[in-house]
Amino acid sequence: MKLEYLRQADIVLSKCGRPTLPGGVTAVPICKGFIMPMVLNPGENATFTKEITTAVPWVLRAISSDMASASLVGIRCQIQLPNGRFLFGGNGVDIGQFAWVGSWRWLQDPELRCEPGSKLQVTLTDTTPGGLAAATPVNILFDGALLHFLRGGELVRDYSLASALPRYQGTVNENIMAPCWMQNGGILTPDGYEDSFMVYASADPIDQPQVTTWTVAGDVVTVQPNPLPFEIQIDPGADFYVRRVLLDLQFTGDATAIVRGKLRTGGGYVVNDNFIDLARYLCGAEYPGNWLVKGGDSVFIDPVLSDVAGDGTVTYQVFLEGFRRRKL
């Protein structure tokens, strides 16, 4: 990247709402993605690695896949980020339910800074009964931006992220009316409160993971799950703010179906009035505003199976990702 281009970009980018680091240092983000092409053989469990081959820090902002929603089942995906964190719990999620392209991308919020030489790892596992019919290609795009730090039109190396700065900096370029997420500050925690990241999973009344299963035979449902609806209990003592809903949908045999559902709370709040395909429309999509569920309340999921075909089973589990907020 030519220095003159970076200088021009630095001038064009609005200073309104864009933090200026101490010493007048500004960050110029240049879009950059890493494609990870993979091929999974029948019955295989394989790990693929992509190194961040850049000279400057790179931030991960979104993940795309060439597998359309529900277009491929039977391949589990697990992603380990450069900071060592695994993106999903358990053995991952079905690649056909994870991400696609455009507005279907997985949003990484807040964006994750990755240093040059760090690595992204993706593990694919064939869970298809009897194994895949043939070697199957899977492509994932890790989308983000390079961070070039400038001061006075000259490059500055090894500078910390602007997100580490407080929101109110007292500089001439700050915009105190801009929300903290616009300045890459994440969630603003009010004074006197403490926030902690949390993922809740659907569970039965004795707190065992509840994976709802239907049995399908001859294009009809022969065994219904019990109990229905199932719920996610929020611990008392702290309110839970839902950032997004995650779903794990799996099929065995040649069974196919669409699982539609409603989300509601024990307090009577209804997220969606009509039954919708939650895995397709809500899975991984981040809410523009946080959905507040009071501590001690429960989120109920009413599932309905439709467009049933084939023989096998359909399993379904719901997760809520967000943060718990408690008063100090």
N, C-alpha and C positions, 0 to 999 in steps of 0.2 A: 504494500500500500504506500503510495507516494505521500510524502509529508505535506505537500501542497494541497492534496485532496482532503487530508485530515483537517488542515487549517480551514478550508472552505466549509467542510461539514460542521466544524466547531462554531463557525460564524452563523451558519444557516440555522442550526438547532436553537430553539427558543430557550432563553435563560429563565423564562417564567416557569417556576415549578421545578426547574432542574437544579439540584444542589450544586454549589461550588465548594470544593474541598478547601481546607486551609492552605493558604499560600496561593490562592487563585488557580488551583488545578481543576480542570474539567475533564469529564470522561466522554469520549466520542465512541458510541457503539456502531460497529459495522456488522451487518447481518452475515452470519456464517453458520452452515449446517454440516453435520457429519452423517453420511449414509453408511449403514451397516448391512451389507447384503449377506444373507445366510441361506444355507440349504440344510434341511433336516431329513435324514434318512429314516426309513421305517424302523420303529422300535428304538430309536436313538435318544440319548440325553446328551446334548452338546452345549458347550459354553463358548461364546464368541466375544472377542475383545476388540475395542476400538480405542486407540490412543489419541489424546488431544494434541495433535501435531501443530501447535501454534507457538508463536514467539511471545505472545501477550496473553493475559487471562481471557478465558472464554466463559460466557454465562449460558446455561441451559434454560430455555424458556418454554419449549413445547416438544412433544414427541408425536410423530406421525407414523402410520403403517399403511402398507399397500393392501392390507386385508380389510375389505369392507365389513361393516357390522354383520355378524353371524354368517359371513361367507365361508369361514373356515372354522371347524370345531375339531377338538381332539389334539390341539397343540397348546401346551401350557407355556406361558412366558413369565420369566422373572428377570428383573433388571436391577443390577447393583450400580449405584451412582459412585462417582469418584470420591465422595466423602465417606464411603463405606456403608451407607445406608441402603437397605433393600427397599425398592419402591412398593412392593406388595408383601402382605403377610402370607404365611403358609408356603405352599408350593407355587405361588403365582396365580395368574388369571389366564383364562382362555384368550388366545391372541385375537380371535374374532370378536371379543367383547371389550378389547382394550382401547384401541385408538384407530382412527382412519386419517382423513386429510381435511384441510380447510377448517371449518368450524367444529369438526369431529376430533380435532387433535386433543391430545392430553396436555393440559395446561400445567406447567410447573410454576407454582406461585407460593412463596416468592422465588424469583429466579435463582438458580444455583451457580455460584462461581466455581469454575474448574481451572486449576492451574495447568500450565504447559507440562506435558509429559504424564498427566494423570490419565486414568483409563475408565471407560464405560464397559460394563460386562453384561451380556444378555445370555440367559440360559433358556433353551428350548427343550421341551420334553414331549415325546410322542405318547399321548394317553388314549389314542384311538384303539378300541377293542380289536385285537388281531393285527394292529399296526397299520400305518399308512399304506396306501396302495402303491405309492411310488415316492421318490425323493421330492420333497416339497420346498420351493423357494419362499423365503419370508424376508421382506426388506423393511427396515425401520430407519426413519430419519430423525436425528436429534437436532432440533432447530434452536438457534440462539444467536449470539452476537459476540464479536471480539471487542474487548475494551482497550481503547487507546487513550492514555492519559496525556493531556497537554497542559502546558503552562507558558503563557506568553508566546504561543505559536510553536513551541518546541516540545518534543516528546519527553515524558517523565516516566521512568521505569519503576516497577515494583511499588505502585501506590495502592493504598487500601481502597476498598469499595466505598462509594458515597453512601451506601445504605447503612454503614456503621455510624454515620453522623446523626446527631439529634435533629429532630424536625425543625426546631426553632434555632437557627444558627446566628441570626443577627447580621446577615450579609445583605448587600444591596440587591442580590439576585433572587432572594427567596420569595416564595408565595405562600404565606401562612394559611391561605384559604384553600390551597390544593390538598386533597386527601393524602394521607401518608402512603397509600399504596401507589399513588401516581409518582411519588418520589422514591419508590422501591423501598419503603420503610416497613412493609408488611402491615400487620394489624396494629392499630393504635390501642394500647391498653390504658384505660382511665386511671388516674391517680387513686391509690388505695385498693387496687385490684391486682390479681396475678393471673396470667393466662398460661395454659399448658396444652400442647398438642395432644389430640386423642382420636382414636378410631374405635367406634363401637360396632359390634357385630350382632346380628340377630341371634337370639338364644331362647331356649325353652324355659319353662318356669323354674327349673333347677340349675339354670345358668350353664347348661351344656350347649355348645354351638348347634344352632338349629339350621340344618340344611334341608330345606323343603324338597321332597321328592314325590314325583308322580310316576306311576307305572303305566306305560302305553302298550297296548296290544291290539293288532288289527285296526289301527287308525282310530282307536277310542281309548279314553282313560279308564283303566280297570281298577286302579288303586289311587285314592285321593290322600293327600297328606293330612296328618292330624297332630296337633290342633291347627286350625285356621281361624282368624288370621294369626300371624306370628308377630312378635314384638321385639323392640330394642329398648331395654330399660336404662334410663339415665340415672346415674348415681346421685343421691341426695347430697346437698352441701355445696354444689356448684352448678351454675347454669351451663348448658352446652350450646355452642353456636355452630351450626352445620354449615360447612363451606361447600361440600359436594357429596353426592350419593354414589357409592360404588356397588356394583353387583357382580356376582359370580354365577354364570349360567353354563351348565354342562349337559351334554347329551351322551347317552350310551346306545349301542346298537345302531339302528338306522332311524331312531325316533327323531322327529322334528316337531316343533311347536313354537308358538309365540306366547310368552308370559306377560300378561298385562296386569298392572297393579295400581292401587291407590296408596298414598301416604297420608297418615293422619296422626294426631297426638291424642293422648288420653284426655287432654283438656278441651278437645273439640275442634282444634284447628285442623283444617284440611288443606294439604298442599295442592292436590289436583282433584277436581270434582269427578272427572270421568276416568275410566280405566285407560291407561296408556302403556306403551311398551317402555318400561322404565330402563331396561338395559340399553335400548337404542337411543332414547332421547335424553336421559338424565345421567347415565353412567359417565363419571369423570368430568361433567360439565360444572364449572364453578359458578355459584350464584353471584349475581352482581351485588346483592346484599345478604348479610348473614341471617340464617333462619334460627331463631332463638327457641330452644326447648328448655323449659324450666327444670331445675334439678328435682329429681324424684318423679318426674313425668315419664311417659313411655311413648315411643313412636310405633304405631301399628302399621303393618303392611298387609293389605288385602289382595292376594294374588288370584288371577283367573287364567286358565289355560285355554288357548284357542288355536285354530288351524292345526289340529293334531294329525300326525301321520306317522306310519311305520310302527316298529316294535322296539321297546327299550325303556329307558327311564329319562326323566327330565329333573335335574336338581337345580336349586335356586337358593342363593343366600345374599343378604343385603348388608352393606356396611355404611356407616355414617362417619365421614371424616370432618374434623373441625377442631375446635379448641374449647376447653373448659375454663370458665372464668369464676374465680372465687374472691370474696372480699377478705382483705388482709386483717 
